[in-house]
Structures are given as C-alpha cells and as structure tokens.
C-alpha cells in the first residue's frame, strides 16, 4: 500500500519537523511561482503587454509565456550563490533566506501598477521581480532536498526526499484552487481590476508560516560533520567543476522532460483549452486542480518506490508513461470535454510523479557531501532552463506553426528520450554513502592539514 502523503506520526519528532519544514517551504515557494504562470496564461498579457495583446494576440501570448522563462535564466545564478553559501555555511539559513526572498518578490507583484497606469514601466518592473523569483527558486530546491535526504535513514532516502518534491504539486493545487475560487466569487471585471492581486498578496501570510516552521528545523547532520571536519571552509563551487562536471550535466538532462511536461500542465494547457478550444475557464481550473492530485500522490509513491526497486527503475517507469501518454493525451484534450481533460491530466501526472519523486535522493547520491548543495542546485537549475523555462513558449510556437497539438506531444517525447538516456547513463545510486566519509582523499588530507595547523 502506498504511503499517505502526510508526515508519518511514527517518525521521530525531529524527522517530522524536517519533513514538515521542507514540504511547507517548497509548497509556498512554488505556489508563488505558479500563481504567476497561471495568470500569465489567462490575464497578465492584456494587463502588462497591452499593445501587443490588442495588435497581435498570438505574439503577445508567446511573449507572455517567454516571461515565465525569463526567471528560469536566473535560476543558475541563484543555485550558484545559494549552493556555494549552503555548502559553506549550512543548508538551514539559506533555506530561510530563499523563502523570504520569494515571498517579498511575489507580494510586490501583487502591488504592481499595470501598463494602463505607467506604460512600459509595468512590464519592466514585472520582469525585475520575475528575476528575483527565479534567483530564489534556484537556491530553494537544493537546500530543501538535502535537508530531507541528509536527515533520512539510509533505507528511506527516496521517501524523505519526496517531501520537498510534493511541494510542487501542492503549490500547483493551491495556486489553481485559489484562482478557481476567485474566478467563482468575483465578476470578470472585478477579477481584472483587483481580484488577480489577492493570490500574490496572500503570499506574505504563507511565507510567515513557512518561516516559523523552517526556523525550528535542525541543521543537516551531514553539514554538521562537514563543519567539524572544516571541509566547509574550502571553495565548493570551484571543486564542483573540477571534479563533478559530468554529474552536473547528467542531473540537468535527467530533469528536462519532467520539467517541460510539468509546465504544460502548469501554464500552457490552461491557455490552450480556454483560448483555442474555448472551454470555460473556471471548470478548466477546477479540472486542473483535481488532475494535479495525481502528481502529489505519485510523487510520494515515486520516492517510496525508489527505496524498494531503485531510483533508475522508478525514473524509467515514470518516463515511459509520459512518453506513451503524450499523443493520446492531446487527442483526448482536443475533444473539448472538461471531464476528459481532467482525466487526461491526471494520467500524465502519474508519470510526472514517478519521475519526480526519486529526484532528491538520486541527485544527493550523485555528489560528495562537500559540494552537494552546489551540485544538485546547479544541475536542477540548468535542467529547468532546458526543460520548463520555455516549454510553454515552444508549445505555443509549435501550435501556431503547425496547427496540430500532436507536434507538442512529439516535442515532449523527444525530451523524454534524452532524460531516460541520462538516467541510464548515471546508473543506480541507491545505497551510495551520503556522509563525510565519501569525501575524496585529497579533501580529507587537506582537512587533516588544517587541523594540524591549528586552523
């Protein structure tokens, strides 16, 4: 029987606190991120790109989706900075900082004037805040994943590592659910005038709750070992690219298909169903919310399953489902039936979950402790650029050029082949040692010299 997507009461108190801290934090971070992505698909184009929206709606939609991708370009910078600091000064404090940074940027988007009020200043300010969001997101995931995995017993790394992962579908569900409620209780005129700002402003409350929870979490035991060994005084970023460039590339390629397919659900499909298929928005939002429950459940199942049958087998199973479901999914969505649409999304999220749940554990097992935060954060960020950053933009261009939704399916299928090849390239990682003992001989020698020298 699959584990329940809640923090198991049988776990020690500190373990429950760690899982709650990583889950709540990543949920809030991705709620903030997805609110923008969803509103880009439905509203922000006329508000912030008004001339294009009126004169060339197709190009306006492409540029609006590109605005989602802009933030991804700054994820590697956030990953580099947060990874470097996290490997030197600890996972916990960096996680608190990224959470606050994301929350402030999101709340400020809710206060932005529109194009009608200040002209070109509106989209420029919006892009600036998206850059801040991308920087924050780049540093968030790696720290949350390591806090969960490095606290985990050896046989439960996949299960523990799935908790920060389910923050993505939970954030998706919260974002989509919030928009559904607001669309239901306000008129279209009210939502356009002020209702769209509410989900952004609510981020302040969510961030405060997440801050309190994260502050109570103990530092990663692996980082404590590093601090005792003085290994954290080295330069993790430099060492990463000297010794583990291959692992950075592998981790990036593993993620591209999952991230691209995920952003179809997050952003593109809502615009496609409402603007191209002319399905009503509120039912589409509700169907997307319900469909995304599969993402939550099977992400947790994927982490748990990877502890039983291995990371590689679980990844391959998830990606196989994504590959074979792509064309049937678009055929079903093109019927224009909202119930069928929700069912089609649900089946896709099974594959998304199975290929996302094991990610934290596998990535952590790919890198040595002293460069782990930098390694997994940068690999994840690069994978997000190659995958989800411009997935909605590419999908929109393909649709406008070919007039056939199946072209989008073929695009995701090609990325899936790349990701499966990368998983097979890495091989099985389950059982790899996560602790300081897996430092290379040179780093151990340097740490011993430091201790002998009284440093």
Secondary structure, DSSP 8 states (H G I E B T S, - for coil): ----SS--TTS-HHHHHHHHHHHHHHHHHHHHHHHHHHHHHHTHHHHHSHHHHHH-HHHHHHHHHHHHHHHHHTHHHHHHHHHHHHHHH-HHHHHHHHHHHHHHHHHHHTT---HHHHTTHHHHHHHHHHHHHHHHHHHHHHHHHHHHHHTS-GGGHHHHHHHHHHHHHHHHHHHHHHHHHHHHHS-HHHIIIIIHHHHHHTHHHHHHHHHHHHHTS---HHHHHHHHHTGGGS-HHHHHHHH-HHHHHHHHHHHHHHHHHHHIIIIIHHHIIIIIS---HHHHHHHHHHHHHHHHHHHHHHHHHHHHH-HHHHHHHHHHHHHHHHHHHHHHHTT--HHHHHHHHHHHHHHHHHTTTTHHHHHHHHS-GGGHHHHHHHHHHHHHIIIIITHHHHHHHHHHHH--THHHHHHHHHHHHHHHHHHHHH---TT---SGGGS-HHHHHHHHHHHHTT-
